[in-house]
Amino acid sequence: MKIRWEDGFRIRVTVNDSETLISANREGLLSLAKQLRDLAEELPGSHIHYDEYNSLEEGSAELIIEKKD
């Protein structure tokens, strides 16, 4: 699956206790929406891994989204 990003995207993931917050600008939200739509068409077990080294803002928590059944 090819991961596509809108120019200027910004996304941050923070975890506090049992709460996870995904904060993003317009371009970040559009990018995530397209990626989730693409992931929905993949086989079960397919996933997208986000972290501060490949897509999230510095200091963000890792985020993995996986397609089930």
C-alpha positions, 0 to 999 in steps of 0.5 A: 500500500502506498502511503500518500501525504498532503503537502504541509501535513502535521500530525501529533499523537499523545497518550495520557493515562487511558486517553489517546489524542490525535491532533492534526491540521487540515492536510494531516486529517485529509492524509489520514482519511485517505490512508484509512480508506486505502487500508480498508481495501487491503487484506486483514492484518495489513497495517500502517505504522506511524511514529515521529521518525516517518510521519508524526511530529517530534515527541509523538507516541507511536500509532499503529492502525490495523485492518481486522477481518 
